[in-house]
Amino acid sequence: MVILKVASKEKEKEILKYKKEHNISSPILFEDDAAVATAYGVWNTPQTFFINREGKIVGRILKETDWTTKNMKDLIEYLLKEKK
């Protein structure tokens, strides 16, 4: 599983500072033209997409999320067990 964050290039400096302060290891794609955001229909943030092994969107969360809850852990485990 890969977690990729997408952010506006104009906020790169403050986002990198936040990433360092909170020891976030996942990669961040900074874009100038919002091509990825537009392709996925993102108009507000944060949003999370779950994309399966075939590249199909299988879920979407439209708000901040506590990734440490049992429900989120169960969801991630389920998605990781999806057949290849």
Number of C-alpha atoms within 10 A of each C-alpha: 10 8 12 12 13 18 19 15 14 11 11 15 10 10 16 13 11 12 15 11 9 9 9 11 9 10 12 17 12 17 16 10 10 15 10 15 17 10 8 10 9 14 10 9 12 14 16 18 15 18 15 16 13 7 8 10 12 10 12 11 11 12 11 10 12 10 11 8 9 10 11 13 13 11 14 14 11 10 17 13 9 9 7 7
